[in-house]
Amino acid sequence: MSQPGNPPEAAGLQAGEAALQVDRCLRAFEEDITEQNLPTDQLAIGQAAERIAEMTGLVLSEDHRSGPRKALDRAILQIRHIR
């Protein structure tokens, strides 16, 4: 099986086999893993995090960073994810 971030071909899977795995996983989420479902397509990351916290009973701590510091942290994260 491929590692996160690695293409399926790295694990010896062909594109068609990888697509079957995706289909199998999506079916499992629709049929087998039905306890809670959170559609996130229309949510910003912060909104999704808040909703997950609500669903799990967690309290999120306040973000005390300034606007420029948040922007810097976001830029650093984006740079780290360049391949």
C-alpha positions as CSV (number, residue, x, y, z in Angstrom):
1,M,0.0,0.0,0.0
2,S,1.3,3.5,-0.7
3,Q,2.4,5.8,2.0
4,P,0.5,9.2,2.5
5,G,1.8,11.6,-0.1
6,N,3.3,9.0,-2.3
7,P,1.7,8.2,-5.7
8,P,-0.1,4.8,-5.9
9,E,2.5,3.7,-8.5
10,A,5.2,3.9,-5.8
11,A,3.4,0.9,-4.0
12,G,3.1,-1.0,-7.3
13,L,-0.6,-0.1,-7.8
14,Q,-1.7,0.9,-11.3
15,A,-4.0,3.9,-11.7
16,G,-7.1,1.6,-12.2
17,E,-6.3,-0.3,-9.0
18,A,-5.9,3.0,-7.1
19,A,-9.2,4.2,-8.4
20,L,-10.8,1.0,-7.1
21,Q,-9.3,1.6,-3.7
22,V,-10.8,5.1,-3.6
23,D,-14.2,3.7,-4.6
24,R,-14.0,1.0,-1.9
25,C,-13.1,3.6,0.7
26,L,-15.9,6.0,-0.4
27,R,-18.4,3.1,-0.2
28,A,-17.2,2.3,3.3
29,F,-17.7,5.8,4.4
30,E,-21.2,5.9,2.9
31,E,-22.3,2.4,4.2
32,D,-20.2,1.3,7.1
33,I,-18.8,4.4,8.8
34,T,-22.0,6.3,9.4
35,E,-21.8,7.4,13.0
36,Q,-21.2,11.1,12.1
37,N,-20.8,12.7,8.8
38,L,-19.5,16.3,8.3
39,P,-19.7,17.6,4.7
40,T,-16.8,20.0,4.5
41,D,-17.0,21.1,0.8
42,Q,-18.6,24.5,1.7
43,L,-16.7,25.0,5.0
44,A,-13.5,27.0,5.6
45,I,-10.8,25.1,7.6
46,G,-11.6,27.1,10.7
47,Q,-15.3,26.3,10.4
48,A,-14.6,22.6,9.9
49,A,-12.4,22.6,13.0
50,E,-15.0,24.4,15.1
51,R,-17.7,21.9,13.9
52,I,-15.5,18.9,14.7
53,A,-14.8,20.3,18.2
54,E,-18.5,20.7,18.7
55,M,-19.2,17.2,17.6
56,T,-16.5,15.7,19.9
57,G,-17.1,18.0,22.9
58,L,-13.7,19.7,22.7
59,V,-13.1,23.3,23.5
60,L,-10.7,25.0,21.1
61,S,-8.2,27.5,22.6
62,E,-8.2,31.1,21.3
63,D,-5.7,32.0,18.6
64,H,-3.8,34.9,20.1
65,R,-1.5,35.5,17.0
66,S,-1.6,38.8,15.2
67,G,-2.8,39.0,11.6
68,P,0.8,39.4,10.2
69,R,2.0,36.4,12.4
70,K,-0.8,34.2,11.1
71,A,0.1,35.2,7.5
72,L,3.8,34.4,8.2
73,D,2.9,31.0,9.7
74,R,0.7,30.2,6.7
75,A,3.5,31.2,4.2
76,I,6.0,29.0,6.1
77,L,3.6,26.1,6.0
78,Q,3.1,26.5,2.3
79,I,6.8,26.7,1.6
80,R,7.3,23.5,3.7
81,H,4.8,21.7,1.5
82,I,6.5,22.5,-1.8
83,R,7.8,19.3,-3.4
